[in-house]
Amino acid sequence: NKEVMIHIYNRYPTPVITRYLDEYNVQHSSEAFALNELVQWVWRSAIRNGKSIKLAILSNRMRDLFKNWLLK
């Protein structure tokens, strides 16, 4: 239910996750992984209750991924 959120991470999948997906020949992308986690994190805020939120994304990479996703 948070209305102010600050995302400080430049997220990448851990080597364990990467190896697991590679072992089963699952195609994956570090960008898709990062965006998925970011969108889930934002959704857990007050936005899912229809409220406005204030969001700061400090990592340029993560901010660009999010902005590009929003513009699609």
C-alpha positions, 0 to 999 in steps of 0.5 A: 500500500506504499505511495512513495517508492524508490528503486535503487537496484540495477537488477540481473538474474543470479548465476543460479537462475541463469544456470537453471534456465540454461540447463533446460534450454530456456531462452532468457534475457537479463532485460526481461528478468529485470523488467519483470521484477520491477513491474511486480515490485511496482504492482505491489504498491498502492497502484493496484488499489487505483491510487497514485504513486510517486516512483523514483528509479535510480538506475539508468538501465532500469529506468529506461527499461521501465519507460520503454515498457510503458511506451509500448 
